[in-house]
Amino acid sequence: MTDLFTYIKERIVLLNWAALAFALVCFAHGSFGLNGRRLAESVGVLLFLILFRLYDDVANSKIDQHKPNRSYTISTTAACLKRYFYALYIGFILLISFQDGLQAILLISFLFLSEISYYFLFTFRKIRLLLPLLKYPFAVIAIGSYDAYATLGLFLIFVLIEYRDEDIISKITALPILITAYALCYFIDGISQVSIIFLILSTAALLTMQKQTRYLLLFLYITNTAF
């Protein structure tokens, strides 16, 4: 268990992940609010996100060897963490199956999809960066969001953040992606003055964004869906 605790200490800032899990739950429901159901869903999403952060890190163990404070880059540690992932994920699926059989099936399907995607697409860098982002729209869908357009827009926001973080695209190139993400929201809710304000704020945030504030785009997009 020492390897797992060390990994969590190195890679998981629990407060940040908990805030993200709650934000995704609110996004799925289309409004902000806290009750017993949403709290339980947030805990489930938090566990799911952390498990697949572990899954992706283990997959990247050789690529990340040049990065400091990454114990999972040691081959023996990576192998141990991989076993922990499968054991914990199976336990997670069994736990969910007692509450919702459909969600358990979705979790199994997502693992199967991830295995195939990482096996065939991992060598392509630009695609490899997208693979860990799939867990975010999946979590929203698993909760029960029926706004497929906004969920696709959410994925585009994550893509934008990731590609900007890795300097794959410029701010100007990212702008059409941002506009497309917001346009997808308008398919269901239509255009309002509030949505235009959020788009303007997001555009300003993108053009002036520093790495430390990159998740402001995500906050603005999710908040936009609550109005």
C-alpha positions as CSV (number, residue, x, y, z in Angstrom):
1,M,0.0,0.0,0.0
2,T,3.0,2.3,0.4
3,D,3.3,2.8,-3.3
4,L,-0.4,3.8,-3.6
5,F,-0.2,6.3,-0.7
6,T,3.0,7.8,-2.2
7,Y,1.3,8.1,-5.5
8,I,-1.7,9.8,-4.0
9,K,0.5,12.2,-2.1
10,E,2.4,13.1,-5.3
11,R,-0.4,13.3,-7.8
12,I,-3.8,13.9,-6.1
13,V,-4.8,17.3,-4.6
14,L,-8.0,16.0,-3.0
15,L,-9.7,19.4,-2.7
16,N,-9.2,20.2,-6.4
17,W,-10.5,16.9,-7.5
18,A,-13.5,17.0,-5.1
19,A,-14.4,20.5,-6.5
20,L,-14.1,19.2,-10.0
21,A,-16.3,16.2,-9.2
22,F,-19.0,18.4,-7.7
23,A,-18.8,20.8,-10.7
24,L,-19.3,17.9,-13.1
25,V,-22.3,16.7,-11.1
26,C,-23.9,20.1,-11.2
27,F,-23.1,20.3,-14.9
28,A,-24.9,17.0,-15.5
29,H,-28.0,18.3,-13.6
30,G,-27.9,21.7,-15.2
31,S,-27.9,23.7,-12.0
32,F,-25.9,24.3,-8.9
33,G,-27.2,22.8,-5.6
34,L,-26.2,20.4,-2.9
35,N,-28.4,17.6,-1.5
36,G,-27.9,14.0,-0.4
37,R,-28.1,12.6,-3.9
38,R,-25.6,15.0,-5.4
39,L,-23.2,14.5,-2.5
40,A,-23.3,10.8,-3.2
41,E,-22.8,11.3,-6.9
42,S,-19.9,13.7,-6.3
43,V,-18.2,11.0,-4.1
44,G,-18.7,8.5,-6.9
45,V,-17.4,10.8,-9.6
46,L,-14.4,11.7,-7.4
47,L,-13.4,8.1,-7.0
48,F,-13.8,7.5,-10.7
49,L,-11.7,10.5,-11.7
50,I,-8.9,9.5,-9.3
51,L,-8.9,5.9,-10.5
52,F,-8.6,7.0,-14.1
53,R,-5.9,9.5,-13.2
54,L,-4.0,6.5,-11.8
55,Y,-4.8,4.5,-15.0
56,D,-3.4,7.2,-17.3
57,D,-0.3,7.9,-15.2
58,V,0.6,4.2,-15.2
59,A,0.2,4.2,-19.0
60,N,2.5,7.2,-19.2
61,S,5.1,5.8,-16.7
62,K,7.8,5.5,-19.3
63,I,7.1,8.8,-21.0
64,D,7.1,10.7,-17.7
65,Q,10.5,9.4,-16.5
66,H,12.1,12.8,-16.9
67,K,9.6,14.5,-14.6
68,P,10.5,15.0,-10.9
69,N,8.6,13.4,-8.0
70,R,6.8,10.8,-10.1
71,S,7.3,7.5,-8.3
72,Y,5.0,5.7,-10.8
73,T,7.8,6.1,-13.4
74,I,9.7,3.3,-11.7
75,S,8.7,0.1,-13.5
76,T,8.1,-2.0,-10.4
77,T,6.0,0.7,-8.8
78,A,4.0,1.2,-12.1
79,A,3.3,-2.6,-12.2
80,C,2.2,-2.5,-8.5
81,L,0.0,0.6,-9.1
82,K,-1.6,-1.1,-12.1
83,R,-2.7,-4.0,-10.0
84,Y,-4.1,-1.6,-7.4
85,F,-6.1,0.1,-10.1
86,Y,-7.8,-3.1,-11.4
87,A,-8.5,-4.3,-7.8
88,L,-10.0,-0.9,-6.8
89,Y,-11.9,-0.5,-10.0
90,I,-13.5,-3.9,-9.7
91,G,-14.5,-3.1,-6.1
92,F,-15.9,0.2,-7.3
93,I,-18.0,-1.5,-10.0
94,L,-19.3,-4.0,-7.5
95,L,-20.2,-1.2,-5.1
96,I,-22.0,0.8,-7.8
97,S,-23.8,-2.4,-9.1
98,F,-25.8,-2.6,-5.8
99,Q,-27.2,0.9,-6.5
100,D,-27.5,1.1,-10.2
101,G,-26.8,-1.9,-12.6
102,L,-26.8,0.4,-15.7
103,Q,-24.0,2.5,-14.3
104,A,-22.0,-0.6,-13.4
105,I,-22.3,-1.7,-17.0
106,L,-21.2,1.7,-18.2
107,L,-18.2,1.6,-16.0
108,I,-17.2,-1.8,-17.4
109,S,-17.8,-0.5,-20.9
110,F,-15.6,2.6,-20.3
111,L,-12.7,0.4,-19.0
112,F,-13.0,-1.8,-22.1
113,L,-13.0,1.3,-24.4
114,S,-10.0,2.7,-22.5
115,E,-8.1,-0.5,-22.9
116,I,-8.7,-0.5,-26.7
117,S,-8.0,3.2,-27.1
118,Y,-4.7,3.2,-25.1
119,Y,-3.5,0.0,-26.9
120,F,-4.1,1.3,-30.5
121,L,-3.8,5.1,-30.1
122,F,-1.3,5.8,-27.4
123,T,1.6,6.2,-29.7
124,F,0.1,9.3,-31.4
125,R,0.9,12.2,-29.1
126,K,-2.0,14.5,-30.0
127,I,-4.5,11.7,-29.5
128,R,-2.7,10.4,-26.4
129,L,-3.4,13.7,-24.7
130,L,-7.1,13.4,-25.4
131,L,-7.5,9.9,-24.0
132,P,-7.5,10.9,-20.3
133,L,-10.0,13.6,-21.1
134,L,-12.7,11.1,-22.0
135,K,-13.4,10.4,-18.4
136,Y,-15.0,13.8,-17.9
137,P,-17.8,13.6,-20.4
138,F,-18.3,10.0,-19.5
139,A,-18.8,10.9,-15.9
140,V,-21.5,13.4,-16.9
141,I,-23.2,10.9,-19.1
142,A,-23.1,8.2,-16.5
143,I,-24.8,10.5,-14.0
144,G,-27.6,11.0,-16.4
145,S,-27.1,14.2,-18.4
146,Y,-29.4,14.3,-21.5
147,D,-27.8,17.4,-23.0
148,A,-25.4,15.7,-25.5
149,Y,-24.5,19.0,-27.2
150,A,-23.4,20.7,-23.9
151,T,-21.5,17.6,-22.9
152,L,-19.6,17.6,-26.2
153,G,-18.9,21.3,-25.6
154,L,-17.5,20.4,-22.2
155,F,-15.1,17.9,-23.8
156,L,-14.0,20.6,-26.2
157,I,-13.2,22.9,-23.2
158,F,-11.0,20.2,-21.7
159,V,-9.3,19.7,-25.1
160,L,-8.7,23.4,-25.3
161,I,-7.2,23.5,-21.9
162,E,-5.0,20.5,-22.5
163,Y,-3.7,21.6,-25.9
164,R,-3.0,25.1,-24.6
165,D,-1.2,23.6,-21.6
166,E,1.0,21.5,-23.9
167,D,1.5,24.5,-26.4
168,I,0.0,22.4,-29.2
169,I,-2.3,25.2,-30.3
170,S,-2.1,29.0,-30.0
171,K,-4.6,31.2,-28.3
172,I,-6.0,32.3,-31.6
173,T,-6.3,28.7,-32.8
174,A,-8.1,27.9,-29.6
175,L,-10.7,30.6,-30.1
176,P,-12.8,28.7,-32.7
177,I,-12.8,25.7,-30.3
178,L,-14.1,27.9,-27.5
179,I,-16.8,29.4,-29.7
180,T,-17.9,26.0,-30.9
181,A,-18.2,24.7,-27.3
182,Y,-20.5,27.6,-26.4
183,A,-22.5,27.2,-29.7
184,L,-23.2,23.6,-28.7
185,C,-24.8,24.9,-25.5
186,Y,-27.1,27.1,-27.5
187,F,-28.7,24.1,-29.3
188,I,-30.8,23.3,-26.2
189,D,-31.1,26.5,-24.3
190,G,-30.8,29.1,-27.1
191,I,-28.9,32.3,-26.9
192,S,-29.4,34.7,-24.0
193,Q,-27.8,37.8,-22.7
194,V,-26.2,35.8,-19.9
195,S,-24.7,33.2,-22.2
196,I,-23.2,36.0,-24.4
197,I,-21.7,37.5,-21.3
198,F,-20.1,34.2,-20.4
199,L,-18.8,33.7,-23.9
200,I,-17.2,37.2,-23.8
201,L,-15.7,36.5,-20.3
202,S,-14.4,33.1,-21.6
203,T,-12.9,34.8,-24.7
204,A,-11.1,37.4,-22.5
205,A,-9.9,34.6,-20.1
206,L,-8.5,32.6,-23.1
207,L,-6.7,35.5,-24.6
208,T,-5.1,36.6,-21.3
209,M,-4.9,33.2,-19.7
210,Q,-1.8,32.0,-17.9
211,K,-1.2,28.4,-17.0
212,Q,-2.2,28.9,-13.4
213,T,-5.6,30.2,-14.3
214,R,-6.4,27.8,-17.2
215,Y,-9.3,26.2,-15.3
216,L,-11.1,29.5,-15.2
217,L,-12.4,28.5,-18.7
218,L,-13.9,25.3,-17.3
219,F,-15.5,27.2,-14.4
220,L,-17.1,29.7,-16.7
221,Y,-18.4,27.1,-19.1
222,I,-20.0,25.0,-16.3
223,T,-21.4,28.1,-14.6
224,N,-22.9,29.2,-17.9
225,T,-25.0,26.0,-18.0
226,A,-26.6,26.8,-14.6
227,F,-28.2,30.0,-16.0
